[in-house]
Amino acid sequence: ATGGRSSARHKVAMNQLATVLGSSDGKLSRSMDGQIEKKCAIQTSSLFSLVAKMNHSCDPCAEVRGHNFVDCLVDVVALRDINAG
């Protein structure tokens, strides 16, 4: 069994981490990022190369979402149909 983002194993691990951090509902939230850094993260910096290559647009067709802490992945979500090319 894999431990990918949508797997049962991942969900159990995230629930356990949230509980350790004091969550009453077993869910992680952005407000826990500081606690995670203090308790279990080394000091790092990141560059998300795909996001860094995204162009600015006053009428965007996609956006970066990060309302809930899940892992080190960045979600880019289409706001409408996007033509190839």
C-alpha positions as a LaTeX table, in Angstrom:
\begin{tabular}{lrrr}
\hline
Residue & $x$ (\AA) & $y$ (\AA) & $z$ (\AA) \\
\hline
Ala1 & 0.00 & 0.00 & 0.00 \\
Thr2 & 1.26 & 3.45 & $-0.82$ \\
Gly3 & 1.19 & 6.42 & 1.49 \\
Gly4 & 0.17 & 8.96 & $-1.13$ \\
Arg5 & $-1.83$ & 12.06 & $-0.40$ \\
Ser6 & $-5.26$ & 10.45 & $-0.79$ \\
Ser7 & $-4.41$ & 7.14 & 0.86 \\
Ala8 & $-5.92$ & 5.84 & 4.09 \\
Arg9 & $-2.40$ & 5.71 & 5.55 \\
His10 & $-1.88$ & 9.42 & 4.86 \\
Lys11 & $-5.25$ & 10.34 & 6.36 \\
Val12 & $-4.46$ & 8.41 & 9.56 \\
Ala13 & $-1.03$ & 10.06 & 9.84 \\
Met14 & $-2.49$ & 13.55 & 9.35 \\
Asn15 & $-5.21$ & 12.82 & 11.93 \\
Gln16 & $-2.62$ & 11.66 & 14.45 \\
Leu17 & $-0.45$ & 14.73 & 13.86 \\
Ala18 & $-3.45$ & 17.06 & 14.25 \\
Thr19 & $-4.39$ & 15.36 & 17.52 \\
Val20 & $-0.84$ & 15.74 & 18.86 \\
Leu21 & $-1.00$ & 19.45 & 17.98 \\
Gly22 & $-4.24$ & 19.84 & 19.96 \\
Ser23 & $-6.93$ & 19.54 & 17.30 \\
Ser24 & $-10.31$ & 18.51 & 18.68 \\
Asp25 & $-11.63$ & 17.42 & 15.26 \\
Gly26 & $-8.49$ & 15.63 & 14.00 \\
Lys27 & $-7.86$ & 18.11 & 11.18 \\
Leu28 & $-4.81$ & 20.24 & 10.51 \\
Ser29 & $-5.24$ & 23.95 & 9.92 \\
Arg30 & $-2.99$ & 26.78 & 8.74 \\
Ser31 & $-2.91$ & 28.11 & 12.32 \\
Met32 & $-0.90$ & 24.99 & 13.26 \\
Asp33 & 1.97 & 25.77 & 10.87 \\
Gly34 & 3.93 & 27.55 & 13.62 \\
Gln35 & 3.50 & 24.64 & 16.00 \\
Ile36 & 4.62 & 22.19 & 13.32 \\
Glu37 & 7.75 & 24.29 & 12.65 \\
Lys38 & 8.62 & 24.47 & 16.35 \\
Lys39 & 8.00 & 20.79 & 17.11 \\
Cys40 & 9.06 & 18.82 & 14.08 \\
Ala41 & 10.41 & 20.84 & 11.17 \\
Ile42 & 13.98 & 21.77 & 10.37 \\
Gln43 & 14.63 & 25.26 & 9.07 \\
Thr44 & 14.35 & 25.14 & 5.30 \\
Ser45 & 13.33 & 27.27 & 2.39 \\
Ser46 & 11.54 & 26.12 & $-0.71$ \\
Leu47 & 11.07 & 27.09 & $-4.29$ \\
Phe48 & 8.11 & 25.57 & $-6.05$ \\
Ser49 & 9.48 & 25.65 & $-9.58$ \\
Leu50 & 6.11 & 25.20 & $-11.33$ \\
Val51 & 4.46 & 27.99 & $-9.32$ \\
Ala52 & 7.52 & 30.21 & $-9.83$ \\
Lys53 & 7.00 & 29.86 & $-13.61$ \\
Met54 & 3.31 & 30.84 & $-13.53$ \\
Asn55 & 2.60 & 34.18 & $-15.17$ \\
His56 & 0.63 & 36.94 & $-13.50$ \\
Ser57 & $-2.73$ & 37.74 & $-15.04$ \\
Cys58 & $-5.38$ & 40.32 & $-14.19$ \\
Asp59 & $-7.87$ & 37.72 & $-15.43$ \\
Pro60 & $-6.35$ & 34.46 & $-14.12$ \\
Cys61 & $-7.43$ & 31.01 & $-15.30$ \\
Ala62 & $-5.94$ & 29.27 & $-12.23$ \\
Glu63 & $-4.98$ & 30.02 & $-8.66$ \\
Val64 & $-2.78$ & 28.57 & $-5.92$ \\
Arg65 & $-4.79$ & 27.18 & $-3.01$ \\
Gly66 & $-3.40$ & 26.62 & 0.43 \\
His67 & $-6.20$ & 27.07 & 2.94 \\
Asn68 & $-5.46$ & 23.85 & 4.83 \\
Phe69 & $-2.06$ & 22.46 & 5.68 \\
Val70 & $-1.73$ & 19.05 & 4.06 \\
Asp71 & 1.89 & 18.47 & 3.02 \\
Cys72 & 4.61 & 20.15 & 1.01 \\
Leu73 & 2.60 & 20.16 & $-2.22$ \\
Val74 & 1.10 & 23.27 & $-3.78$ \\
Asp75 & $-2.35$ & 22.94 & $-5.33$ \\
Val76 & $-2.97$ & 24.90 & $-8.53$ \\
Val77 & $-6.68$ & 24.89 & $-9.32$ \\
Ala78 & $-8.28$ & 25.88 & $-12.63$ \\
Leu79 & $-10.90$ & 28.60 & $-12.31$ \\
Arg80 & $-12.35$ & 27.83 & $-15.75$ \\
Asp81 & $-11.67$ & 25.59 & $-18.75$ \\
Ile82 & $-8.13$ & 26.06 & $-20.05$ \\
Asn83 & $-7.31$ & 25.53 & $-23.72$ \\
Ala84 & $-4.26$ & 23.49 & $-24.62$ \\
Gly85 & $-1.16$ & 25.46 & $-25.60$ \\
\hline
\end{tabular}
